[in-house]
Each structure stands twice: as C-alpha cells, then as structure tokens.
Amino acid sequence: MPQAWNFADVWEAVAQAAPDALAQLHGTQRVSWASFDARANGLARHLLQSGLGRQDKVALYLYNGPEYLQSAFGCMKAGLVPVNTNYRYQQDELHYLWDNADAVAVIFHGAFTGLVEAVRARCHKVCLWIHVDDGTGPCPAWAVPWESAAAAHDARVIAPWGRSGDDLILVYTGGTTGRPRGVMWRQHDLYMASNTTGDPEVADLDHVRSRIAAMHAGGGAAPVGLPAAPLMHGTAYVFASTVLNRGGAVMTLTRRQFDVEELLAAIQAQRVTDLCIVGDAFCRPMVDALDAALKHGVDALDAAPENGVDALDASPGPWDISSLKAVSSSGMMWSAANKDRLLRHAPRALLIDFLNSSEASGMGRAIASKDRPGASARFKLGQNAMVIDDEGQPIAPGSDQVGRIAVRGNIPLGYYGDPEKTMATFPVINQVRHAIPGDFARIESDGSITLLGRGSVSINTGGEKVFPEEVEECIKLLPEVKDAVVVGVPDERYGETVAAVVEPVRGQAVVGAAVTAHVRTHLARHKAPRHVMVVESVGRGPNGKADYAALKARVADWLREAPSAAQHKQGA
C-alpha cells in the first residue's frame, strides 16, 4: 500500500535536515527545530506513559504560543489526536466539546484554571490534565506541570501502534448555527489539501529532507509565517502547519487580543514573509493604521520640507511590511478596496483569498497583486470543485442559476460521532464522495464563481432568498462603514425581513436611510435592509467571524424596544 503523509513524520524530517534553523518565535523566545522536535518527543513520551491509547483524543485549550504546536506535534508523534478548543467557551460549552470529542487529556493555559476546575468533575472521560504556566497562578495539585510533561527528550518517540496517514486531526467548528462539530481529517488528506510545496501524492521523506537542505544551501532564507488569528481556529492552524511543512518558522503574537500595532511591529522586526489573516476583520485595521502612519509622515514632511522626499520614501511610516511575499485569508469577505490599500504598503505581496472551510479545502481562490487587481467575492473555481443544483448535477457556466459549491478529492471523513450530519454534508454524487459545506454561488460564463454566502444564515423574505454576505459586501463599500453584518428578523408580512448591524468608522456617522438607499442602487430592492442598527462594534470573534445568532437576537431585542421609532429613524 502506498505510503501516506503524516505531519509528525514530515516535521521530524525537517528537524533532521535543519536542526539549528528556527521553528518558532514568540516574543523573546526562539525555538530551534531541534528543540521543537525534542519538546514534542518529551510530551509524546509522557502521554504514552500516562496510559493513553491509539488515537485517543487530547484537547488543546491554549492561547497562541510555542506550546500549542509543540502539543499538536507531540500528540501526532504518539499516534494520538489533537483537538482544538475555543478558548472563549464557558463551562457548558467546554464540557460539551470535550465529552463529544471523547477527550481523555486536556492541555490548558494557567489562565483557564478556574474554568477547568469548575468543569473538571463533569469530564469523566478525562484522566490527564496538563497545566501550562503563563504566570497567572501555580499548577493545581490535580494537574501535571507542562515543563515536566514536555521536558526535552532527544530520542524519537513512536507508539507501539506506530503512525499512519489515516491518523486523525479533529477540527471543531462552531459554524453559524447549532453546537460545535468535530470535522475528522485524515492527516494524509489534510496534508495534500494544503500542499504548498508540490510534494508528491505518495509520502517521500527523503524528498522532504532534500528540499529543506536545498532551501538552506548557500544561505537560503526559510519562510517566516505569522498567523494573526488564534491557532485554535482551523484557518490559522492549517496555515501554521504549511509553514512548518516548508521548513519555516511560525511566529505567534504575545498579546491575547488582536493588537494591530503589535502585528505590524512583528512583521517589520522579524521580516515576516507569510501572513495569514481573516478577511477585512484583520485587513481593515491594518490598512487604517498604515495609512494613518503614512499621512502622519507626509504631514511631518510638509511641516519640515528640509527633510526631503527621499527620507519619506525610505521610511513611509513607523512600520515597514515590505518583507511580505504572501498574505492569505480564508473564512470571511476580503474586499477589493482593502486589498488595494494593503498592496500600497506591501507591493511585492501576493494576496490570496482562499474559499475554504473546516469541511472543505480547494473550493476556490482569488489572487491579487500590484499588477493584478482583484475583485471581492469572485473566485477561480478549484480543480476538484464544481457548483451543483439541488439534484447534485453540475450547473453550466453563465446560467445565472444559484447552486452550492461541492469539492471532491482530499476531503474529511465526516463529523465525529455524527453519521447523520456526515451524510448530509459529505454525500456520494455519481459514486464519488463530495464535501458540500453550504456555500452558495453562481458560476459565471468565464468559469469563475461569485460567492453568495452560507445557506445556513440566508434570509427568506417574501419567498426570495437573500445571502447576507452579498449585502454586507455592498454596505461596506460606504466609506463611513467599518463593518457590517446582515441578519433576518421576523416579519408578519414577508416571514423575514433584512436587517443590518453596522459599525461606523470612528468619528463618522452612519445614517440608516442612506445605507438602505445605497444597497438599493446596487442590489435588488428586496435585499436592502429594512432596519439598520448602528453599534459601536459588531463584536467579531478572534477568528474574525460574526456570531449571526447573537446579532439576530440583539436586533430583535432592539426592535421590540422601539419598533416604530427604529423603522422611522432608519428610513425603512
């Protein structure tokens, strides 16, 4: 049987080929590939000595930092399954996730000790708790200190049952509705679905060692990748894994809430080459800060012209991000306007907008560069992707028919412990398994696709389907709008009607009637918001995603408090 890819095998091969190269950067910490490997060996040995068995689940309840990827590496070395945990979850959510995943071990940052203590008695399956010291308090008596569990161990650790490309990685996703679900990825499928190095379909570790050695020959520079979002989310985790597959270094930010100044300073200080963001939620603050810094520099030059234009050109603000070669995004709209603004500061970068989800990779992508402007919501269909109708048949390009994006090839096995939802999302079409996460799109005459959004949050108003992302994108074209989320609210006449939650640019005012009129000039009348709720922040999560259910409830409460005033004030 052909050899399949396993991440632990690949990362060990990289460590053999370049032991002294950097694998991780976090604040003042510098972790070499040799140390990265040794730490993971130590953890793998401890997990096995603690009695964990083949493909047992280990929950990672951690902020960004070296311990996250070292823990994942250690689990995979031991033939165990790393399970991401959203660190914003509270007691009931934590218990549900760990119980649903059948977790038998939990690795947690000290800051979460109180929540873990509160839920620990309910987690009957968990037999091992490992405490990562972050200066917030001592390790509790019922937990094992990370420093002892992951003490460096030079000898390679492999479980008695070995490793396999069939070993799992569980990626829990909250989605837009319902409880979190664990997406089961075979390591081989995830490796191939995110293969940016051109590695062959059959695992070849000599090939890995050779390309790493060639990269470093003659002083070649390895990539430095920075995931701006938390590693607990699939987008950031897969990005970090691809950087490690390439033999690069993964840099993580030290602050536990997104800080655009820390991000920009880190890019400059470490000459970051690859950046992973989540659409406009990250790009907009970046370009706002960069543009403001540039304007400040121009104003200073006007005030003191003797400094000369050359000085301004050499230092276009406090942050130099010209080292960026690739900026990738997935999971949220990334507008053309913000891409163009970013390219003014990173002119050599390729901006890659991936149409991926936890359930599917390779649905589509859009690439923009300084010489190749890109459009938002328009993607090139992936090689193994198509747009299908309700009967599962491909939709012809240029038909104007709306369908769902389906992808085949290297896809997940399904949802952990949920065969019913697995059958619905991963159906067999023409004797081939497909992943259909629920993204609706039109396929244009040139074969590209226009993304409309997730059907799970679509709005049915008077029998017409409205996709929130299409309306959100339109609203964000207004210069006074920083962010917008569109939801459906109950309506006696139409069943549902469109409502927009709008966050204005600081210091600017948003008028609801103007938002509605603007949308009506670009989209069909029924897609224009009937209600516009202006808020200080739409409250996106650390992964840049909006909580549609919570915002829908918030709008409903707002309308109940003053329905007539709201409609009149916003020009419904």
N, C-alpha and C positions, 0 to 999 in steps of 0.2 A: 504494500500500500504506500503511495507517495507520502513523503514527509510533509507534515503541515506546520505552519508557523505558530510559535508560542513566544509571547513577549519576553518571558524570563530568559529563554534561550538566546534571543536576539540581544538583550541588554547585557547578558554575560559575555557574548561575543564582542560587543563594543568595548566592555571593560578590559577584555584581554588585549584588544588591538590598541587601545589608547588609555591605559590606566591612570596616567597623570593629567589627562585633559579634564576640564571642568564638566561636571554633570548637573550641578545645582548651584544656584546663587539665591541667597535670601538675606537681605540686609548686609551685615558684615560677614555672614557665613559663606564659605566657599567649600563645596564638596566635590572632590575628585571622583572620577568614575570608579577607581579602585575602592574608595571609601563608600561610595553609593552601593557598590556590589557587596562589600563586607558587612555594612549595616543590614542590608536585606538578608544576607546569609544568617546573621545573628537572630533576626526576627523569625525567619523561617524555622530555624532550629528550635527556638523557644515555643513556637506554635505547635510543632510536631511533638516536642517533649511534654507539652501540656495535654496531649491526647487527642488533638484534632485529627479527623479522618479525611479521606479522599473527597474533595470538592465540598468540604464544609465551608460555610459562609462566614466571612469576617467583615463586620461593619466598620467603616471608616467615618468617624464622627469628628471631623477635623477641619480647622481653618486651613488656608493655604500655608505651606511651609515645607521644609525638606521631608518631614515625617510622612506627609501624605503619599508621595510617590515611593518613598522607601518602604512604606507599609504595603502598598499595592505590589511592589516588586517582591517583597518577602512572601506575600500570600501566593503569588504565581510560582515562585521557586518551589514552594511546598505543595503545589497542586491543589491549592485552596482557592476560594472565590472571593475577591474583594467586592464589597457592596457599598456604594456611595450613600451618604446620609445628609439630607438637607439640614444644615446647622440652624436654620430658622424654625425648625419644628419644635413643638411643645410636647408635653408628656404623652398625650394620647396618640399623637402622630408618630412619635418615636416608637412607642410600643407597637403600634400597628405595623410600621415598616419592618422592624427587627423580627417581629413574630411572623409576618408574611414572608420574609426572606429566609426564615429558619436560621437566623444568625446564632452562632454558638460562641462568638467572641466579638468584643467591641473595643476599638482603639479610639480614645477620646482625649481632646484637649482639656487641660485643667479647668478652663473657664466654664466647661459644661458639667462639672462635678455635681453641682446642686440638682440639675435636671436628671442626671444619670442616677443619683441617689434616690430621687423621688420615684423613678420608674423601674428601678432595678428589681424590686421584689416581684413585679409583674412579668418580667422577662425570664420565664422558667427555662428556656432553651439555652440561655447564655451562661456559659461556665467559666469564661475568662474575660476579665476587664483589664485593659492596659491604659495607664494614665500617662499622658504626655505633659511634662512640666512646662507651663508657659508663664510661671511667676505669679499665678493667681491664687495659689494655695498648695498645701502639701498633698502628697499622694495618699488617698484614703486607705485604710487597713485592708479593705476588700479588693484592692486593685494592685496590679504589678507595675512598678515604675518602667516607663519606656526605656530609660537608659540601661537598665539591666536586661530587659527583654530583647533589645536591639543592639546589645553590645557587639562591636565589630568582631566578625569571625571570618578568617581568610579562606577556610576550606569550603568548597562549593557544597551546598545543601540540596539534595534531591530526595523526595519522599520515597518510601518503598514502592509506591504505585507509579512513580515516575511522573512525567509531564506529557501533555498532548495538545495538539491543535484543537481538540474537542473540549479542553478545559474552558470553563465559562468565565465571563465577566458580567456581573449584573449591574445594569444601569437603571436606577429607579428614576422615573419621570413622573412629575405631578400632572403633566398635561394641562388641559384647560378646564376639564370637568372631572369629577369623581376622585377616588382615592389614588394614591401613587401606585404605579405598576412597575414591576421589575422586568426590564427587557433583557432577554437572555441572548448574549452574543457569544458564539464560539470564538476563541481567540484567533483562530485562523481567518475566520470571516471578517472580524473587525480589523485585523492587520491588513488584509487585502483591500478592504473597503476604504482604508485610509492610507494606502500605499503611495507615498510621495517620492519614493526612492527608485521606483522601477524594479523592485525586487521580483524575482520570478514567482510563478504560482506555486512551485514546489520549494519548500524551505531549504535554503542553502547557506549555512553559517559561515562557510569559507568565503562565499561571495560577500557576506556582511563584513567579515574581518578585512577583506581585500579593499572594499570601497572606503572603509574607515581609515585604513593605512594610507590609501591613495590621497584621501582628503587632507591628511596631516603631512604628507610628504612635501618637502620644500616649504614648510611653514604655512600650509593652507589653513584658512580660518574656518572653524566649525560654526554652525549657526547658533545664535543666542535667541531663544524663544521666550516670549513673555505672555502668559495667559492673563488677561486683565480681569476675567471673571473667576469665580471660585472653582477650584478643581472638583468640588462636589457635583458640578454640573457636567453633563456629557460633553458639551462643546469644548470646554477648557481641558477636560481630562484627555480626550482623544487628541486634541492639539498638542498637549504636552507629550503624549506618548509618541506622536510622529516626530517631534523634535529629538526625543531620545533614540528613536529608531535610526535617525540620521546621524547619531553620534554627537549631537549638540548638547547645549546646556539649557536647562529650564530655569528661568528666573521668576521668583514669586515676590509679590509686594508684601511689605510687613504690616501695613495697616489693614484692619479688618472691615473697613468700609471703603468703598471706592473713593479715591482721592486723586483727582486728575493731575494735580501738581506732582504728587509722588510718582504717578505713572510717567509723565513726561520727563521728569528728572532722571528716572531709572533708565528710560530709553537712551537718553543722552549719555549718562555716566557709564553704562555697560555696552554701549554701541549695539543695542538690540537690533537684530536683523529681521525677526519674525514676530509679529504681534497678532494676538487673537482677541477680538472684541465681539460684542453682541450688538450689531447694528447701531442705530442712531443713539441708543441709550448711552453708549460709550463714545461714539464718534462726535456727537454734538458738543459735549463738554470739552473734548479735546480741541476741536477747531475753534470753539469760542475762546478758550484760554490762549491758544496760539495766535489767533487774530488780534486779541486784546494786547498781547505782548508785542506783536509787530506794530500795532498802532501806537503803543507807548513809545517804541523805539523811533518811529517816524516823527512823533510829536517832539521827542527829545532832540532829534536832529534839526527840526525846524527851529527849535529854541536856541540851538548851538550849532549853526551851519559849519563852523570851522572844523568840526569833527569829520566832515566829508562823507560822501555816499559810500566810499569804499568800506568804511568802518561799519556802516549799516548792513551792507551786503555780506560782510564776513560774519556778522552776528545778528541775525534777524530776530532777536528776542532772547529771553533767558534760556530757551530750550532749543537744542539742535536735534531734530529727529531724522536727519538726512541719512542715517545709517539704515533705516528701514528698507528692506527689499520686498517684503510681502506683508500685507495686512489682510487677515481673513476674518470673515464674520459668518455666523450662522444662527438661525433661530429668531430673527427679528428683522423688520424692514430696515434697509440701509439706503437712504435717499441719495439720488444723484447729486443733489446740491451739496450735501455734506462730504460726499466722495471728492467732488471737485475742490472743495475748500481744503481737504486734507492733502490732496496732491500738490497744492501750492507750497506746503511745508515739507513734504516728502516726495519730491519729484521723481525719484528713481523707483518708487514702490509700485508693485502690482497690488491692486485692491481686488480681492477675490471674495465674492459674495456666494457662499455655498447654500444650496437648497437641500438641507439635511435635517434629520430629526433623530431622536433616540432610536426610533424604529427603522429608519432607512437612511442610507448614505448613497450619494450619487444620483439624486433625483435631478439635479441641475446646478448650474453655476453661471455667474456673470463676472467678467473680468474687466476692470477699468484701469487705465494708466494715463499718464500725462498726454500721450499721443493717441489715446483711445478712450474717449469719454464713455461712461456707462449710464444706462438708464436704470431706475429703480423698478423693482417688481417684474423685470423682464430677464429671463434666464435661458441659457442654452440647455436643451434637454440632455440629460445624462445618457451615456452609451447604452445602459441597460434599463432605461426608463421610458415610459410612454404615458399618454393621457387616455384614460378609458371612460366609457359610458357606464350606465347603471348595470348593463349586462356583461361588463367586463371586456367589451370589444374596443380596440383602438379607435380613437377619434381622428378623422382626417384633418390635416393642417388646413387652416383658413376657413373652417366650417362655422366658426363663432359659437360652437356648442361648448358648454361648460362641462368639464369632467374632473375626475380625480387622478392624481399622479400615482402611478404604480411603478415599482422598481423590482427587478429580479437579480439573481446572481448571489453575491455575498451579502446576505441579509440575516437578521436574527432568527433564532429558533422559535421565538414567540414570547409570551408573557409568563413569568414564573408562576406556576400553580394556578393558571387561569386558562384552561383549554378553550373555553367558550369565546373569550375575547381574542385569543390567539387565532382561532378560525376566522373571526370577523376581520382582523387586521392583516392576517397573513394567509389569504385564500389561495387555492390552487386554480390557476386560469390556464386553460389549454394544456393541462398536465404539468405545469410549472408553478412552483411556489412564488408568490409575489408579496411584497410589503406595500400596504396601502394605508399610510398613516392618517389620511383625511385631508390632505391639502388639495384644494380645488384650483383649477387653472383652465385657461384657454390655450389651445395650440394655434399659433399664428401661421400664416401662409409660408413664412420662411423657415418653419420648423421650430422656432423659439417658442417659449411659453410665457404667458402673462400670469403671474401668481395672484390669486384672489384671496386666499386665506383658508383657515381651517373650518370645515363644515360644522364642527362641534360648537363654534361660537357664532355661526351665521345667524342672521336675523330674518324671520319670515314676517314681512309686513304686507298685509293685503294679498297674500299669495305670491309675492315677489321675494326672491332670496337676495339678501344684502350681505356681502362679505366685509366684516369690519376693517380688515387691513387695507382694502381698496379705498375706503372712506378716510381712514386715518392718514394714509399717504397724501390724499388730496388736502386735508386740513393742514397738514404740516408744511404745505407749500406757502402758507401765510407767514410772512416774516415775523409777526408778533407772537407766533405759536412756537413753543419749545417742544411740547409733546402732546399727544392726543391718544385717547383710547375710545373706541366706539362700541356700544353695547345695545342690546334690545331691551325695551321695557314694555310691560303690558299696556295694551290699548284696547278699549271696548270696541272700537270700530274696525281696526286693522289687525287685531290679535297682538301684534307687537309694533312698536314704532322705534325709530332710530334716535339714540341719544349719544351725545359726545361729552366726554370728560376732558377738558382742555387745560393744559398747564402753560401759562404765558411766559414769554421771555421776561426775565427780571427787569422791572422798571417800565414794562409796557402793558397796555390794557387790551383785553380781548372782548369784543362785543359779539354776543351770540348771534344776533341778526346778520352780522357781517360774515360769520362763519357759515351760516346756512346759505346765504346768498352766494358765497364763494363756491361751495360744493355744487350748488345748482347750476353754476356756469360750466362745470367740468364733468358732472355725472348726471345720471337720470334723476328726476325730481324726487322719486321715492327713496333715493339713497341719502338725501340731505337730512341732517339731524333736525328733528323737531324740538328737541331740548338740548341746550348747551350749558353744562355745569362747569364753571371756571373754578379751578382749585390751585392751591399752592404747589402741589406735587401729585402726579398720578400714582406715585408710590410703587414704582417698579422694584422687583426683587434684585438681588445682587447679580443675577444672571441676565438682567435687562428685560425680563419678561413681566407682563402685566397680569394681575390677578383679576381676570374678567368677572368671575363670580362675585368677588368682593366689591368691585366697582359697580356692577349691576345692582347689587343690594344698596350701595351708597346712593346711587342715583334715584332708586325707588324711594328711599327714605326722604331724600331732598324734595322729591315731587309731592310726597304725602304731606310734608310740612307746609308747602305753599305752592300747590299745583298751578293755580291760575296765575299767580304772580310770576312763577318761573316761566310759564309759556309766554306771557305777555312781555316780560322783561327780555327774553331771548329772541323775540320776534318769530315765534312758531307760526 
